[in-house]
Amino acid sequence: MTTYTARPIDPTVLKELRSADDAGRRMVPVLDEEGGAPLRCCLRRSEPGERIALVSYAPLRRWAAETGVDPGAYDEQGPVFIHAEECGGPAAGSGYPFADAHRVPRRYSAEGHILGGRLVETPDDDAFRNAFDDPSVALVHVRAVEYGCFLYEVRRPSAADR
């Protein structure tokens, strides 16, 4: 059985982003009065009264550096919300977060090139199975439709998971 995992931003990367984001800016924490911001550190929506920050994040650039490829023109950075302080990450078994609206799983090759995307009503196992049916797909970024923002990453499952 194949399993897919929504991956939050890695804690080591979060520590870096809290110092200087991928655009080189210092983090500016704010008190979230309303709640509802999609937090990429713990893959849930913020609660009113939490300290959060909007930082610039380059998920493909960081994946490419980890895997030794050059994403070229596909490298991009964009805004993501994170907790201003370290948090415990996603709750165990939390499934696919931010499934309250249409999403686009954007597929990338092992070279870091976009292979396309597909609008889905809800990110689920079928959406990821369809994405990874193409053997050239190495990872998937789930994106918000309304702004195109990065929400989380799903990587090709290991042989042990299949």
Sine and cosine of phi, psi and omega as CSV:
sin_phi,cos_phi,sin_psi,cos_psi,sin_omega,cos_omega
0.00,0.00,0.76,-0.66,0.01,-1.00
-1.00,0.06,0.69,-0.73,0.07,-1.00
-0.85,-0.52,0.57,-0.82,0.01,-1.00
-0.86,-0.51,0.62,-0.79,-0.06,-1.00
-0.81,-0.58,0.81,-0.59,0.14,-0.99
-0.96,0.29,0.85,-0.53,-0.07,-1.00
-0.97,-0.23,0.85,-0.53,0.10,-0.99
-0.97,0.26,0.11,-0.99,0.12,-0.99
-0.91,0.42,0.73,-0.68,-0.04,-1.00
-0.86,0.51,0.64,-0.77,-0.01,-1.00
-0.83,0.56,-0.58,0.82,0.03,-1.00
-0.91,0.42,-0.66,0.75,0.03,-1.00
-0.92,0.39,-0.65,0.76,0.03,-1.00
-0.85,0.52,-0.67,0.75,0.03,-1.00
-0.86,0.51,-0.68,0.73,0.04,-1.00
-0.89,0.45,-0.71,0.70,-0.03,-1.00
-0.90,0.44,-0.49,0.87,0.01,-1.00
-0.97,0.26,-0.28,0.96,0.07,-1.00
-1.00,-0.04,-0.84,0.54,0.07,-1.00
-0.53,-0.85,0.76,-0.65,-0.05,-1.00
-0.98,0.19,-0.05,-1.00,-0.08,-1.00
-0.95,0.31,-0.07,1.00,0.14,-0.99
-0.98,-0.21,0.06,1.00,0.03,-1.00
0.99,0.11,0.20,0.98,-0.03,-1.00
-1.00,-0.07,0.53,-0.85,0.11,-0.99
-0.95,0.32,0.56,-0.83,0.05,-1.00
-0.93,0.36,0.65,-0.76,0.06,-1.00
-0.86,-0.51,0.99,-0.15,-0.01,-1.00
-0.93,0.36,0.53,-0.85,0.09,-1.00
-0.70,-0.72,0.40,-0.92,0.12,-0.99
-1.00,0.04,0.87,-0.49,-0.02,-1.00
-0.99,0.17,0.98,-0.21,-0.07,-1.00
-0.97,0.26,-0.56,0.83,-0.11,-0.99
-1.00,-0.09,-0.53,0.85,-0.11,-0.99
0.98,0.18,0.10,-0.99,0.07,-1.00
0.99,-0.14,-0.04,1.00,0.02,-1.00
-0.96,0.29,0.70,-0.71,0.01,-1.00
-0.97,0.23,0.97,-0.24,-0.06,-1.00
-0.99,0.14,0.84,-0.54,-0.03,-1.00
-1.00,0.08,-0.09,1.00,0.03,-1.00
-0.99,0.11,-0.57,0.82,-0.05,-1.00
-0.80,-0.60,0.09,1.00,0.10,-1.00
0.79,0.61,0.77,0.64,0.12,-0.99
-0.52,-0.85,0.18,-0.98,0.06,-1.00
-0.99,0.12,0.56,-0.83,0.00,-1.00
-0.93,0.37,0.40,-0.91,0.07,-1.00
-0.98,-0.22,0.51,-0.86,0.08,-1.00
-0.82,0.57,0.69,-0.72,0.03,-1.00
1.00,-0.07,-0.10,0.99,0.03,-1.00
-0.99,0.17,0.51,-0.86,0.09,-1.00
-1.00,0.01,0.87,-0.50,-0.02,-1.00
-0.77,-0.64,0.11,-0.99,0.06,-1.00
-0.55,-0.84,0.53,-0.85,0.12,-0.99
-0.98,-0.21,0.90,-0.44,-0.05,-1.00
-0.82,-0.57,0.33,-0.94,0.06,-1.00
-1.00,0.02,0.75,-0.66,-0.09,-1.00
-0.71,-0.70,0.68,-0.74,0.00,-1.00
-0.89,-0.46,0.99,0.14,-0.11,-0.99
-0.90,0.44,-0.65,0.76,-0.02,-1.00
-0.94,0.34,-0.62,0.78,0.04,-1.00
-0.86,0.50,-0.69,0.72,-0.01,-1.00
-0.93,0.37,-0.65,0.76,0.07,-1.00
-0.89,0.45,-0.68,0.73,-0.02,-1.00
-0.89,0.46,-0.66,0.75,0.03,-1.00
-0.90,0.44,-0.61,0.79,0.02,-1.00
-0.92,0.40,-0.58,0.82,-0.07,-1.00
-0.98,-0.18,-0.08,1.00,0.06,-1.00
0.98,0.20,0.50,0.87,0.05,-1.00
-0.89,-0.46,0.23,-0.97,0.02,-1.00
-0.91,-0.41,0.94,-0.33,-0.03,-1.00
-0.96,0.29,-0.13,0.99,0.04,-1.00
0.83,0.56,-0.74,-0.67,-0.06,-1.00
-0.92,0.38,-0.23,0.97,0.01,-1.00
-0.98,0.18,-0.14,0.99,0.06,-1.00
-0.92,0.40,0.75,-0.66,0.05,-1.00
-0.50,-0.87,0.36,-0.93,0.08,-1.00
-0.74,-0.67,0.49,-0.87,-0.01,-1.00
-0.42,-0.91,0.09,-1.00,-0.07,-1.00
-0.98,0.20,0.67,-0.74,0.12,-0.99
-0.65,-0.76,0.54,-0.84,0.09,-1.00
-1.00,-0.03,0.67,-0.75,0.09,-1.00
-0.66,-0.75,0.32,-0.95,0.17,-0.99
-0.92,0.40,0.59,-0.80,0.00,-1.00
-0.95,0.32,-0.41,0.91,0.06,-1.00
-0.87,-0.49,0.26,-0.97,0.02,-1.00
-0.83,0.56,0.63,-0.78,0.04,-1.00
-0.78,-0.62,0.07,-1.00,-0.08,-1.00
-0.99,0.13,0.02,1.00,-0.03,-1.00
0.98,0.20,-0.12,-0.99,-0.05,-1.00
-0.93,0.38,0.49,-0.87,0.10,-1.00
-0.93,0.36,0.59,-0.81,0.02,-1.00
-0.86,0.51,0.69,-0.72,0.04,-1.00
0.93,0.37,0.45,0.90,-0.07,-1.00
-0.98,0.21,-0.10,1.00,0.08,-1.00
0.95,0.31,-0.58,-0.82,-0.02,-1.00
-0.99,-0.14,0.91,-0.41,-0.07,-1.00
-0.98,0.22,0.24,-0.97,0.09,-1.00
0.82,0.58,0.66,0.75,-0.04,-1.00
-1.00,-0.05,0.39,0.92,-0.07,-1.00
-1.00,-0.04,0.17,0.99,0.00,-1.00
-0.38,-0.93,0.22,-0.98,0.07,-1.00
-0.86,0.50,0.57,-0.82,0.00,-1.00
-0.70,-0.72,0.30,-0.96,0.08,-1.00
-0.85,-0.52,0.94,-0.35,0.19,-0.98
-0.97,0.24,0.93,-0.36,0.00,-1.00
-1.00,-0.09,0.83,-0.56,-0.08,-1.00
-1.00,-0.04,0.62,-0.78,0.03,-1.00
-0.79,-0.62,0.55,-0.83,0.06,-1.00
-0.99,0.13,0.15,-0.99,0.05,-1.00
-0.90,0.43,-0.29,0.96,0.06,-1.00
-1.00,0.01,-0.04,1.00,0.01,-1.00
0.99,0.10,0.36,0.93,0.01,-1.00
-0.98,-0.20,0.61,-0.79,0.03,-1.00
-0.93,0.37,0.76,-0.65,0.04,-1.00
-0.96,-0.29,0.02,1.00,0.02,-1.00
0.83,-0.56,0.03,-1.00,0.01,-1.00
-0.47,-0.88,0.24,-0.97,0.00,-1.00
-0.61,-0.80,0.75,-0.67,0.06,-1.00
-0.94,0.35,0.79,-0.62,0.07,-1.00
-0.81,-0.58,0.53,-0.85,0.03,-1.00
-0.93,0.37,-0.67,0.74,0.00,-1.00
-0.58,-0.82,0.79,-0.61,0.10,-0.99
-0.90,0.44,0.81,-0.58,0.01,-1.00
-0.50,-0.87,-0.01,-1.00,-0.03,-1.00
-0.83,0.56,-0.64,0.77,0.00,-1.00
-0.89,0.46,-0.65,0.76,0.01,-1.00
-0.88,0.47,-0.66,0.75,-0.01,-1.00
-0.97,0.23,-0.58,0.81,0.08,-1.00
-0.87,0.49,-0.69,0.73,0.04,-1.00
-0.88,0.47,-0.66,0.75,0.00,-1.00
-0.91,0.43,-0.69,0.72,-0.07,-1.00
-1.00,0.06,-0.04,1.00,0.12,-0.99
-0.87,0.49,-0.47,0.88,0.08,-1.00
-0.99,0.17,0.91,-0.42,-0.07,-1.00
-0.90,0.44,-0.27,0.96,0.01,-1.00
-0.99,0.12,-0.09,1.00,0.02,-1.00
-0.99,0.13,0.84,-0.54,0.00,-1.00
-0.99,-0.15,-0.59,0.81,-0.01,-1.00
-0.43,-0.90,0.28,-0.96,-0.01,-1.00
-0.77,-0.64,0.72,-0.69,0.17,-0.99
-0.96,-0.27,0.80,-0.61,0.07,-1.00
-1.00,0.01,0.80,-0.60,-0.09,-1.00
-0.87,-0.50,0.54,-0.84,0.13,-0.99
-0.96,0.28,0.63,-0.78,-0.02,-1.00
-0.96,0.29,-0.70,0.71,-0.15,-0.99
-0.91,0.42,-0.56,0.83,0.00,-1.00
-0.83,-0.56,-0.18,0.98,-0.03,-1.00
0.98,0.20,0.19,0.98,-0.06,-1.00
-0.93,0.37,0.59,-0.81,0.12,-0.99
-0.92,0.39,0.75,-0.66,0.05,-1.00
-0.95,-0.32,-0.76,0.65,0.05,-1.00
-0.23,-0.97,0.17,-0.99,-0.05,-1.00
-0.90,-0.43,0.54,-0.84,0.14,-0.99
-0.78,-0.63,0.79,-0.62,0.02,-1.00
-0.98,-0.22,0.36,-0.93,0.06,-1.00
-0.85,0.53,0.75,-0.66,0.02,-1.00
-0.90,0.44,0.50,-0.87,0.05,-1.00
-0.95,0.31,0.25,-0.97,0.01,-1.00
-0.85,0.53,-0.56,0.83,0.00,-1.00
-0.92,0.40,-0.45,0.89,-0.02,-1.00
-1.00,0.09,-0.20,0.98,-0.08,-1.00
-1.00,-0.03,0.00,0.00,0.00,0.00
